[in-house]
Protein backbone atom coordinates (compact mmCIF):
# COMPACT_ATOMS: atom_id res chain seq x y z
CA UNK A 1 0.00 0.00 0.00
CA UNK A 2 1.19 3.50 -0.75
CA UNK A 3 -1.82 5.56 0.27
CA UNK A 4 0.28 8.32 1.81
CA UNK A 5 2.02 9.14 -1.48
CA UNK A 6 0.54 12.09 -3.35
CA UNK A 7 1.42 13.00 -6.95
CA UNK A 8 -0.05 16.15 -8.46
CA UNK A 9 -2.79 16.18 -5.84
CA UNK A 10 -3.75 12.53 -6.44
CA UNK A 11 -3.37 10.16 -3.49
CA UNK A 12 -2.04 6.81 -4.70
CA UNK A 13 -3.94 3.84 -3.28
CA UNK A 14 -2.55 0.72 -4.94
CA UNK A 15 -0.46 -0.43 -7.86
CA UNK A 16 -2.48 -1.58 -10.87
CA UNK A 17 0.37 -2.54 -13.16
CA UNK A 18 3.81 -1.86 -14.60
CA UNK A 19 5.01 -1.37 -18.17
CA UNK A 20 7.89 0.01 -20.17
CA UNK A 21 6.73 3.59 -19.69
CA UNK A 22 6.21 3.36 -15.93
CA UNK A 23 3.64 2.35 -13.31
CA UNK A 24 -0.14 2.71 -13.15
CA UNK A 25 -1.79 3.35 -9.77
CA UNK A 26 -5.35 3.54 -8.58
CA UNK A 27 -5.65 6.96 -6.96
CA UNK A 28 -8.10 9.17 -5.14
CA UNK A 29 -8.80 12.46 -6.83
CA UNK A 30 -8.81 15.77 -4.92
CA UNK A 31 -12.62 15.62 -4.93
CA UNK A 32 -12.75 12.07 -3.58
CA UNK A 33 -13.33 10.14 -6.80
CA UNK A 34 -11.12 7.48 -8.36
CA UNK A 35 -8.70 7.78 -11.26
CA UNK A 36 -5.86 5.84 -12.85
CA UNK A 37 -2.52 7.64 -12.57
CA UNK A 38 0.35 6.60 -14.82
CA UNK A 39 3.72 7.63 -13.40
CA UNK A 40 6.32 7.87 -16.13
CA UNK A 41 9.66 6.15 -15.69
CA UNK A 42 11.88 8.74 -13.91
CA UNK A 43 14.73 8.16 -16.38
CA UNK A 44 12.41 9.32 -19.16
CA UNK A 45 10.79 12.08 -17.14
CA UNK A 46 14.15 13.76 -16.50
CA UNK A 47 14.91 14.02 -20.22
CA UNK A 48 14.09 17.58 -21.46
CA UNK A 49 13.24 16.25 -24.94
CA UNK A 50 10.82 13.75 -23.43
CA UNK A 51 9.19 16.51 -21.35
CA UNK A 52 8.54 18.59 -24.46
CA UNK A 53 7.14 15.58 -26.27
CA UNK A 54 5.07 14.62 -23.23
CA UNK A 55 3.40 18.03 -23.10
CA UNK A 56 2.62 17.89 -26.81
CA UNK A 57 1.24 14.36 -26.70
CA UNK A 58 -0.91 15.05 -23.66
CA UNK A 59 -2.41 18.12 -25.33
CA UNK A 60 -3.45 15.95 -28.27
CA UNK A 61 -4.71 13.11 -26.09
CA UNK A 62 -6.95 15.46 -24.10
CA UNK A 63 -8.74 16.38 -27.32
CA UNK A 64 -9.77 12.78 -28.02
CA UNK A 65 -13.53 12.31 -27.88
CA UNK A 66 -14.67 10.05 -25.05
CA UNK A 67 -16.42 7.43 -27.13
CA UNK A 68 -15.22 4.00 -25.93
CA UNK A 69 -11.98 5.38 -24.48
CA UNK A 70 -10.66 6.09 -21.00
CA UNK A 71 -10.32 9.87 -21.37
CA UNK A 72 -7.27 11.81 -20.19
CA UNK A 73 -8.35 13.95 -17.23
CA UNK A 74 -5.12 15.60 -16.15
CA UNK A 75 -1.36 15.52 -16.60
CA UNK A 76 1.68 17.34 -15.33
CA UNK A 77 5.19 17.20 -13.97
CA UNK A 78 5.57 17.17 -10.18
CA UNK A 79 9.25 17.68 -9.44
CA UNK A 80 11.03 14.95 -11.38
CA UNK A 81 7.84 12.92 -11.83
CA UNK A 82 5.74 13.14 -14.98
CA UNK A 83 2.23 11.76 -14.55
CA UNK A 84 -0.87 11.17 -16.65
CA UNK A 85 -4.35 10.84 -15.15
CA UNK A 86 -7.14 8.96 -16.90
CA UNK A 87 -10.62 7.88 -15.95
CA UNK A 88 -10.54 4.70 -13.87
CA UNK A 89 -12.28 1.87 -15.71
CA UNK A 90 -13.58 -1.09 -13.71
CA UNK A 91 -13.34 -4.44 -15.42
CA UNK A 92 -10.77 -6.92 -16.73
CA UNK A 93 -8.72 -6.35 -19.83
CA UNK A 94 -9.46 -8.34 -22.96
CA UNK A 95 -6.41 -10.59 -22.56
CA UNK A 96 -7.53 -11.62 -19.06
CA UNK A 97 -11.12 -12.17 -20.19
CA UNK A 98 -10.20 -14.44 -23.10
CA UNK A 99 -7.74 -16.34 -20.92
CA UNK A 100 -10.29 -16.89 -18.15
CA UNK A 101 -13.51 -17.43 -20.14
CA UNK A 102 -12.46 -18.25 -23.67
CA UNK A 103 -12.95 -16.51 -27.02
CA UNK A 104 -15.94 -14.32 -27.89
CA UNK A 105 -18.37 -14.96 -30.69
CA UNK A 106 -21.57 -13.64 -32.19
CA UNK A 107 -22.91 -10.45 -30.67
CA UNK A 108 -20.18 -10.29 -28.01
CA UNK A 109 -17.48 -10.18 -30.68
CA UNK A 110 -19.43 -7.78 -32.89
CA UNK A 111 -19.94 -5.37 -30.01
CA UNK A 112 -16.25 -5.51 -29.15
CA UNK A 113 -15.28 -4.86 -32.77
CA UNK A 114 -17.63 -1.88 -33.06
CA UNK A 115 -16.52 -0.45 -29.71
CA UNK A 116 -12.78 -0.59 -30.47
CA UNK A 117 -13.33 0.83 -33.97
CA UNK A 118 -15.33 3.66 -32.40
CA UNK A 119 -12.45 4.40 -30.02
CA UNK A 120 -9.94 4.43 -32.89
CA UNK A 121 -12.16 6.80 -34.84
CA UNK A 122 -12.12 9.21 -31.90
CA UNK A 123 -8.37 8.82 -31.37
CA UNK A 124 -7.53 9.35 -35.04
CA UNK A 125 -9.90 12.30 -35.21
CA UNK A 126 -7.70 14.03 -32.64
CA UNK A 127 -4.60 13.50 -34.77
CA UNK A 128 -3.26 10.75 -32.52
CA UNK A 129 -2.01 7.29 -33.46
CA UNK A 130 -2.25 4.72 -30.67
CA UNK A 131 0.75 2.67 -31.89
CA UNK A 132 0.29 -0.08 -29.28
CA UNK A 133 -3.28 -1.33 -29.51
CA UNK A 134 -3.38 -4.83 -27.97
CA UNK A 135 -5.74 -6.90 -25.81
CA UNK A 136 -4.28 -5.62 -22.55
CA UNK A 137 -5.07 -2.06 -23.68
CA UNK A 138 -8.78 -2.87 -24.07
CA UNK A 139 -10.74 -2.85 -20.80
CA UNK A 140 -14.16 -4.51 -20.60
CA UNK A 141 -16.12 -2.06 -18.50
CA UNK A 142 -19.79 -2.48 -17.51
CA UNK A 143 -20.58 0.07 -20.22
CA UNK A 144 -18.63 -1.66 -22.96
CA UNK A 145 -15.06 -1.88 -24.26
CA UNK A 146 -12.75 1.02 -23.47
CA UNK A 147 -9.40 1.62 -25.18
CA UNK A 148 -6.62 2.89 -22.92
CA UNK A 149 -3.02 4.08 -23.16
CA UNK A 150 -3.49 6.30 -26.19
CA UNK A 151 -2.59 9.21 -23.93
CA UNK A 152 1.13 8.53 -24.26
CA UNK A 153 1.08 7.51 -27.91
CA UNK A 154 3.48 9.65 -29.91
CA UNK A 155 2.10 11.81 -32.64
CA UNK A 156 3.43 11.16 -36.13
CA UNK A 157 7.08 12.25 -36.19
CA UNK A 158 9.13 11.33 -39.22
CA UNK A 159 12.30 12.05 -37.26
CA UNK A 160 11.57 9.44 -34.59
CA UNK A 161 11.60 6.25 -36.63
CA UNK A 162 13.83 4.48 -34.14
CA UNK A 163 11.25 4.84 -31.39
CA UNK A 164 8.28 3.68 -33.45
CA UNK A 165 9.03 -0.03 -33.38
CA UNK A 166 9.89 0.13 -29.67
CA UNK A 167 6.38 1.37 -28.87
CA UNK A 168 4.72 -1.57 -30.62
CA UNK A 169 3.92 -5.04 -29.28
CA UNK A 170 5.31 -7.59 -31.79
CA UNK A 171 2.22 -9.79 -32.08
CA UNK A 172 0.05 -6.82 -33.17
CA UNK A 173 2.54 -4.73 -35.14
CA UNK A 174 1.81 -3.81 -38.75
CA UNK A 175 4.36 -4.56 -41.49
CA UNK A 176 5.28 -0.88 -41.86
CA UNK A 177 5.86 -0.72 -38.10
CA UNK A 178 8.19 -3.72 -38.34
CA UNK A 179 10.11 -1.95 -41.12
CA UNK A 180 10.46 1.22 -39.02
CA UNK A 181 8.55 3.35 -41.52
CA UNK A 182 6.49 6.43 -40.62
CA UNK A 183 3.22 5.28 -39.12
CA UNK A 184 -0.32 6.29 -39.98
CA UNK A 185 -3.76 5.51 -38.55
CA UNK A 186 -3.71 2.43 -40.81
CA UNK A 187 -1.18 0.95 -38.36
CA UNK A 188 -3.85 0.96 -35.65
CA UNK A 189 -6.36 -0.60 -38.05
CA UNK A 190 -3.97 -3.52 -38.56
CA UNK A 191 -3.68 -3.89 -34.77
CA UNK A 192 -7.50 -3.77 -34.55
CA UNK A 193 -7.63 -6.74 -36.91
CA UNK A 194 -5.16 -8.65 -34.76
CA UNK A 195 -7.03 -7.85 -31.55
CA UNK A 196 -10.39 -8.96 -32.97
CA UNK A 197 -8.82 -12.13 -34.39
CA UNK A 198 -7.38 -12.91 -30.95
CA UNK A 199 -10.68 -12.13 -29.20
CA UNK A 200 -12.64 -14.40 -31.54
CA UNK A 201 -10.25 -17.35 -31.65
CA UNK A 202 -8.09 -17.14 -28.54
CA UNK A 203 -5.02 -17.32 -30.81
CA UNK A 204 -2.51 -14.73 -32.00
CA UNK A 205 -3.19 -14.21 -35.72
CA UNK A 206 0.47 -14.72 -36.64
CA UNK A 207 1.28 -17.25 -33.95
CA UNK A 208 3.55 -17.05 -30.94
CA UNK A 209 7.21 -17.71 -30.29
CA UNK A 210 10.27 -15.49 -30.33
CA UNK A 211 9.60 -11.87 -31.37
CA UNK A 212 11.79 -12.24 -34.45
CA UNK A 213 9.79 -15.23 -35.62
CA UNK A 214 6.48 -13.43 -35.11
CA UNK A 215 7.70 -10.35 -36.97
CA UNK A 216 8.88 -12.51 -39.87
CA UNK A 217 5.45 -14.14 -40.15
CA UNK A 218 3.76 -10.71 -40.05
CA UNK A 219 5.88 -9.66 -43.01
CA UNK A 220 5.65 -12.89 -45.02
CA UNK A 221 2.61 -14.96 -44.02
CA UNK A 222 -1.13 -14.49 -43.99
CA UNK A 223 -3.03 -14.38 -40.68
CA UNK A 224 -4.76 -17.48 -39.33
CA UNK A 225 -8.41 -16.49 -39.09
CA UNK A 226 -10.18 -19.88 -39.08
CA UNK A 227 -12.69 -19.99 -36.24
CA UNK A 228 -13.92 -16.42 -36.76
CA UNK A 229 -17.54 -15.92 -37.78
CA UNK A 230 -17.68 -15.49 -41.55
CA UNK A 231 -19.01 -11.93 -41.64
CA UNK A 232 -16.47 -10.42 -39.28
CA UNK A 233 -13.67 -12.56 -40.72
CA UNK A 234 -13.91 -10.65 -44.01
CA UNK A 235 -13.57 -7.27 -42.25
CA UNK A 236 -10.65 -8.52 -40.14
CA UNK A 237 -8.93 -9.86 -43.23
CA UNK A 238 -9.10 -6.44 -44.92
CA UNK A 239 -7.81 -4.75 -41.77
CA UNK A 240 -4.80 -7.11 -41.79
CA UNK A 241 -3.78 -6.30 -45.37
CA UNK A 242 0.01 -6.07 -45.73
CA UNK A 243 -0.35 -2.86 -47.77
CA UNK A 244 -1.54 -0.07 -45.49
CA UNK A 245 -3.34 1.60 -48.41
CA UNK A 246 -5.66 -1.39 -48.77
CA UNK A 247 -6.93 -1.27 -45.18
CA UNK A 248 -10.14 0.55 -44.31
CA UNK A 249 -10.00 3.57 -42.03
CA UNK A 250 -11.40 3.33 -38.51
CA UNK A 251 -14.54 5.05 -39.77
CA UNK A 252 -14.54 2.60 -42.68
CA UNK A 253 -14.44 -0.29 -40.22
CA UNK A 254 -17.59 1.05 -38.60
CA UNK A 255 -19.28 1.35 -41.97
CA UNK A 256 -18.28 -2.23 -42.86
CA UNK A 257 -19.43 -3.58 -39.52
CA UNK A 258 -22.89 -2.05 -39.76
CA UNK A 259 -22.93 -1.49 -43.53
CA UNK A 260 -26.04 0.03 -45.03
CA UNK A 261 -28.31 -1.46 -42.39
CA UNK A 262 -30.53 0.53 -40.07
CA UNK A 263 -28.79 2.60 -37.42
CA UNK A 264 -30.81 0.83 -34.74
CA UNK A 265 -29.25 -2.47 -35.73
CA UNK A 266 -25.82 -1.14 -34.73
CA UNK A 267 -27.10 -0.23 -31.29
CA UNK A 268 -28.81 -3.60 -30.94
CA UNK A 269 -25.44 -5.31 -31.45
CA UNK A 270 -24.22 -3.55 -28.33
CA UNK A 271 -27.45 -3.82 -26.38
CA UNK A 272 -27.79 -7.57 -26.54
CA UNK A 273 -24.23 -8.10 -25.28
CA UNK A 274 -23.08 -5.11 -23.25
CA UNK A 275 -26.39 -3.77 -21.92
CA UNK A 276 -29.65 -4.92 -20.43
CA UNK A 277 -33.09 -4.34 -21.89
CA UNK A 278 -32.81 -0.93 -23.58
CA UNK A 279 -34.82 0.81 -26.26
CA UNK A 280 -32.56 0.89 -29.31
CA UNK A 281 -33.46 4.35 -30.53
CA UNK A 282 -33.88 6.07 -27.17
CA UNK A 283 -32.37 9.52 -27.21
CA UNK A 284 -31.13 9.32 -30.81
CA UNK A 285 -31.66 12.18 -33.19
CA UNK A 286 -30.22 13.23 -36.52
CA UNK A 287 -29.39 16.69 -37.82
CA UNK A 288 -28.77 17.23 -41.48
CA UNK A 289 -25.69 19.26 -42.32
CA UNK A 290 -25.97 22.07 -44.88
CA UNK A 291 -24.95 21.28 -48.41
CA UNK A 292 -21.43 22.26 -49.40
CA UNK A 293 -21.06 25.40 -51.49
CA UNK A 294 -18.27 25.93 -54.01
CA UNK A 295 -16.10 29.03 -53.69
CA UNK A 296 -13.45 30.42 -55.97
CA UNK A 297 -11.88 33.81 -56.40
CA UNK A 298 -9.28 35.58 -58.43
CA UNK A 299 -6.20 35.63 -56.23
CA UNK A 300 -4.88 39.21 -55.84
CA UNK A 301 -1.71 37.98 -54.11
CA UNK A 302 -0.86 34.55 -55.60
CA UNK A 303 2.68 34.65 -54.31
CA UNK A 304 1.61 35.30 -50.70
CA UNK A 305 1.52 32.60 -48.36
CA UNK A 306 -25.62 -13.16 -29.70
CA UNK A 307 -22.57 -14.86 -28.09
CA UNK A 308 -21.87 -18.23 -26.48
CA UNK A 309 -22.15 -16.64 -23.05
CA UNK A 310 -23.16 -13.40 -21.41
CA UNK A 311 -20.15 -12.38 -19.41
CA UNK A 312 -21.05 -11.59 -15.81
CA UNK A 313 -19.36 -8.18 -15.64
CA UNK A 314 -21.46 -6.72 -18.44
CA UNK A 315 -24.93 -7.85 -17.37
CA UNK A 316 -27.46 -5.12 -16.68
CA UNK A 317 -25.40 -2.15 -17.87
CA UNK A 318 -26.97 1.13 -19.00
CA UNK A 319 -27.51 2.34 -22.58
CA UNK A 320 -24.53 4.69 -22.65
CA UNK A 321 -22.35 2.50 -24.83
CA UNK A 322 -25.08 1.90 -27.37
CA UNK A 323 -25.71 5.61 -27.68
CA UNK A 324 -22.01 6.42 -27.89
CA UNK A 325 -21.40 3.88 -30.62
CA UNK A 326 -24.46 5.03 -32.55
CA UNK A 327 -23.31 8.64 -32.30
CA UNK A 328 -19.93 7.77 -33.77
CA UNK A 329 -21.22 5.80 -36.75
CA UNK A 330 -21.33 7.29 -40.21
CA UNK A 331 -24.10 5.12 -41.59
CA UNK A 332 -24.81 5.86 -45.27
CA UNK A 333 -27.84 8.09 -45.73
CA UNK A 334 -27.92 9.43 -42.19
CA UNK A 335 -25.82 12.43 -41.21
CA UNK A 336 -25.59 13.46 -37.57
CA UNK A 337 -23.96 16.45 -35.93
CA UNK A 338 -21.51 14.20 -34.13
CA UNK A 339 -17.79 14.66 -33.67
CA UNK A 340 -15.26 14.20 -35.00
CA UNK A 341 -16.36 14.75 -38.59
CA UNK A 342 -14.13 12.88 -41.05
CA UNK A 343 -14.57 13.45 -44.76
CA UNK A 344 -14.83 10.72 -47.29
CA UNK A 345 -15.07 13.49 -49.92
CA UNK A 346 -18.06 11.78 -51.46
CA UNK A 347 -20.46 13.24 -48.92
CA UNK A 348 -21.63 16.47 -50.60
CA UNK A 349 -18.23 18.07 -51.20
CA UNK A 350 -18.49 20.38 -54.19
CA UNK A 351 -17.32 19.07 -57.55
CA UNK A 352 -17.32 20.74 -60.96
CA UNK A 353 -15.57 23.37 -63.07
CA UNK A 354 -15.70 27.13 -62.73
CA UNK A 355 -13.67 30.02 -64.08
CA UNK A 356 -11.15 29.54 -61.29
CA UNK A 357 -10.55 25.84 -61.86
CA UNK A 358 -11.90 22.37 -61.15
CA UNK A 359 -12.83 20.44 -58.02
CA UNK A 360 -13.22 16.68 -58.32
CA UNK A 361 -13.18 13.46 -56.38
CA UNK A 362 -10.01 11.49 -57.12
CA UNK A 363 -10.37 7.97 -55.79
CA UNK A 364 -10.68 8.38 -52.04
CA UNK A 365 -9.21 11.89 -52.23
CA UNK A 366 -10.26 15.36 -53.39
CA UNK A 367 -8.38 17.44 -55.96
CA UNK A 368 -8.40 21.17 -56.71
CA UNK A 369 -6.89 22.22 -60.04
CA UNK A 370 -6.48 25.99 -59.97
CA UNK A 371 -6.16 28.15 -63.07
CA UNK A 372 -3.34 30.75 -63.18
CA UNK A 373 -3.92 33.64 -60.80
CA UNK A 374 -6.93 32.11 -59.05
CA UNK A 375 -7.75 30.77 -55.60
CA UNK A 376 -10.26 27.99 -54.85
CA UNK A 377 -11.75 27.37 -51.43
CA UNK A 378 -14.27 24.65 -50.70
CA UNK A 379 -16.52 24.09 -47.70
CA UNK A 380 -16.94 20.87 -45.77
CA UNK A 381 -20.59 19.78 -45.53
CA UNK A 382 -20.60 20.46 -41.79
CA UNK A 383 -20.96 23.60 -39.69
CA UNK A 384 -18.22 24.33 -37.16
CA UNK A 385 -18.89 23.63 -33.47
CA UNK A 386 -19.61 26.69 -31.35
CA UNK A 387 -16.74 25.93 -28.98
CA UNK A 388 -14.07 26.46 -31.65
CA UNK A 389 -12.66 23.99 -34.11
CA UNK A 390 -9.64 21.86 -34.96
CA UNK A 391 -9.30 21.43 -38.73
CA UNK A 392 -6.89 18.88 -40.17
CA UNK A 393 -6.03 17.68 -43.66
CA UNK A 394 -3.36 15.71 -45.46
CA UNK A 395 -2.40 17.45 -48.71
CA UNK A 396 0.05 17.24 -51.62
CA UNK A 397 1.03 19.86 -54.18
CA UNK A 398 0.85 17.38 -57.07
CA UNK A 399 1.58 19.75 -59.96
CA UNK A 400 2.68 23.33 -60.51
CA UNK A 401 3.60 26.04 -58.04
CA UNK A 402 1.32 27.64 -55.52
CA UNK A 403 -0.03 27.25 -52.02
CA UNK A 404 -2.68 25.27 -50.18
CA UNK A 405 -4.06 24.43 -46.76
CA UNK A 406 -7.17 24.58 -44.60
CA UNK A 407 -9.41 27.38 -43.44
CA UNK A 408 -11.88 28.01 -40.63
CA UNK A 409 -14.48 30.51 -39.38
CA UNK A 410 -15.50 31.13 -42.99
CA UNK A 411 -18.66 32.42 -44.59
CA UNK A 412 -19.86 31.54 -48.08
CA UNK A 413 -21.81 34.79 -48.33
CA UNK A 414 -19.06 37.23 -47.33
CA UNK A 415 -15.89 35.29 -48.14
CA UNK A 416 -14.54 35.89 -44.64
CA UNK A 417 -12.17 33.19 -43.40
CA UNK A 418 -8.89 32.45 -41.66
CA UNK A 419 -6.52 30.61 -43.99
CA UNK A 420 -3.65 28.40 -42.84
CA UNK A 421 -1.28 28.31 -45.77
CA UNK A 422 1.60 26.11 -46.90
CA UNK A 423 3.48 27.21 -50.01
CA UNK A 424 5.35 25.06 -52.46
CA UNK A 425 8.47 27.07 -51.61
CA UNK A 426 8.37 25.93 -47.98
CA UNK A 427 6.73 28.81 -46.11
CA UNK A 428 3.71 29.01 -43.83
CA UNK A 429 1.35 31.90 -43.16
CA UNK A 430 -1.89 32.60 -41.35
CA UNK A 431 -4.07 35.03 -43.31
CA UNK A 432 -7.32 36.78 -42.44
CA UNK A 433 -9.04 36.98 -45.78
CA UNK A 434 -12.10 38.38 -47.48
CA UNK A 435 -12.91 37.47 -51.08
CA UNK A 436 -11.41 39.92 -53.58
CA UNK A 437 -9.07 41.58 -51.08
CA UNK A 438 -5.36 41.34 -50.48
CA UNK A 439 -5.84 39.67 -47.13
CA UNK A 440 -4.22 40.56 -43.81
CA UNK A 441 -1.25 38.43 -42.79
CA UNK A 442 -1.48 37.56 -39.09
CA UNK A 443 1.64 35.38 -39.07
CA UNK A 444 4.55 34.80 -41.43
CA UNK A 445 5.72 34.10 -43.99
CA UNK A 446 8.00 31.75 -42.08
CA UNK A 447 10.28 29.03 -43.42
CA UNK A 448 9.41 25.46 -42.41
CA UNK A 449 10.56 21.96 -43.20
CA UNK A 450 7.82 20.43 -45.27
CA UNK A 451 7.41 17.08 -46.96
CA UNK A 452 6.02 15.69 -50.19
CA UNK A 453 2.79 14.97 -48.32
CA UNK A 454 1.99 17.43 -45.54
CA UNK A 455 -0.42 17.04 -42.66
CA UNK A 456 -1.84 20.45 -41.75
CA UNK A 457 -3.69 21.00 -38.48
CA UNK A 458 -5.24 24.33 -37.52
CA UNK A 459 -6.94 25.47 -34.33
CA UNK A 460 -9.46 28.32 -34.25
CA UNK A 461 -10.53 29.00 -30.69
CA UNK A 462 -12.42 31.99 -29.35
CA UNK A 463 -12.18 33.58 -25.91
CA UNK A 464 -14.27 36.71 -25.45
CA UNK A 465 -13.40 39.14 -28.24
CA UNK A 466 -10.24 37.31 -29.32
CA UNK A 467 -9.74 34.44 -31.73
CA UNK A 468 -6.60 32.38 -31.15
CA UNK A 469 -5.10 30.68 -34.17
CA UNK A 470 -2.47 27.94 -34.15
CA UNK A 471 -1.03 25.84 -36.96
CA UNK A 472 0.85 22.55 -36.97
CA UNK A 473 2.70 21.06 -39.92
CA UNK A 474 3.51 17.35 -39.74
CA UNK A 475 2.78 17.43 -35.99
CA UNK A 476 5.13 20.34 -35.25
CA UNK A 477 3.71 23.68 -34.07
CA UNK A 478 4.79 26.20 -36.73
CA UNK A 479 2.60 29.29 -36.29
CA UNK A 480 0.54 31.10 -33.65
CA UNK A 481 -1.49 34.30 -33.93
CA UNK A 482 -4.43 36.12 -32.39
CA UNK A 483 -7.10 38.35 -33.89
CA UNK A 484 -8.88 40.99 -31.82
CA UNK A 485 -9.96 43.24 -34.72
CA UNK A 486 -13.59 42.24 -35.27
CA UNK A 487 -12.67 38.56 -35.26
CA UNK A 488 -14.70 36.03 -37.20
CA UNK A 489 -16.85 33.50 -35.38
CA UNK A 490 -17.69 29.81 -35.95
CA UNK A 491 -19.35 29.13 -39.29
CA UNK A 492 -17.80 26.96 -42.02
CA UNK A 493 -14.41 25.34 -42.62
CA UNK A 494 -12.71 23.61 -45.50
CA UNK A 495 -9.71 23.37 -47.82
CA UNK A 496 -8.13 25.84 -50.21
CA UNK A 497 -5.55 26.08 -52.98
CA UNK A 498 -4.07 28.90 -55.06
CA UNK A 499 -1.90 28.96 -58.18
CA UNK A 500 0.91 31.26 -59.24
CA UNK A 501 0.30 34.16 -61.57
CA UNK A 502 1.42 32.36 -64.72
CA UNK A 503 0.85 28.66 -64.17
CA UNK A 504 -1.84 26.36 -62.83
CA UNK A 505 -1.55 24.21 -59.72
CA UNK A 506 -3.08 20.88 -58.70
CA UNK A 507 -3.47 20.01 -55.02
CA UNK A 508 -4.68 16.67 -53.71
CA UNK A 509 -6.30 16.27 -50.29
CA UNK A 510 -6.27 12.71 -48.92
CA UNK A 511 -8.00 13.38 -45.60
CA UNK A 512 -10.01 16.07 -43.84
CA UNK A 513 -11.42 16.20 -40.31
CA UNK A 514 -13.19 18.62 -37.98
CA UNK A 515 -13.52 18.34 -34.23
CA UNK A 516 -14.33 20.72 -31.40
CA UNK A 517 -11.65 22.49 -29.41
CA UNK A 518 -11.50 20.82 -25.99
CA UNK A 519 -12.98 22.89 -23.18
Secondary structure as UniProt FT lines:
FT   TURN            3..4
FT   STRAND          6..7
FT   TURN            8..9
FT   STRAND          10..19
FT   TURN            20..21
FT   STRAND          22..28
FT   TURN            30..31
FT   STRAND          34..40
FT   HELIX           42..45
FT   HELIX           48..61
FT   TURN            62..63
FT   TURN            67..68
FT   STRAND          72..78
FT   TURN            79..80
FT   STRAND          81..87
FT   HELIX           94..101
FT   HELIX           106..125
FT   TURN            126..127
FT   HELIX           135..137
FT   STRAND          138..141
FT   TURN            142..143
FT   STRAND          144..147
FT   TURN            151..152
FT   TURN            158..159
FT   HELIX           161..166
FT   HELIX           170..172
FT   HELIX           175..178
FT   TURN            179..180
FT   HELIX           185..201
FT   TURN            205..206
FT   HELIX           211..220
FT   TURN            226..227
FT   HELIX           230..239
FT   HELIX           244..246
FT   HELIX           250..258
FT   TURN            259..260
FT   HELIX           263..274
FT   TURN            280..283
FT   STRAND          294..298
FT   TURN            300..303
FT   HELIX           312..314
FT   TURN            315..316
FT   HELIX           320..328
FT   TURN            332..333
FT   STRAND          341..342
FT   STRAND          352..354
FT   TURN            355..356
FT   STRAND          357..362
FT   TURN            363..364
FT   STRAND          365..370
FT   TURN            372..373
FT   STRAND          374..379
FT   TURN            386..387
FT   STRAND          389..400
FT   STRAND          402..410
FT   TURN            412..414
FT   STRAND          417..423
FT   TURN            424..425
FT   STRAND          427..433
FT   TURN            435..436
FT   STRAND          440..447
FT   STRAND          454..463
FT   TURN            464..465
FT   STRAND          466..473
FT   TURN            474..475
FT   STRAND          476..483
FT   STRAND          492..499
FT   STRAND          505..516
//
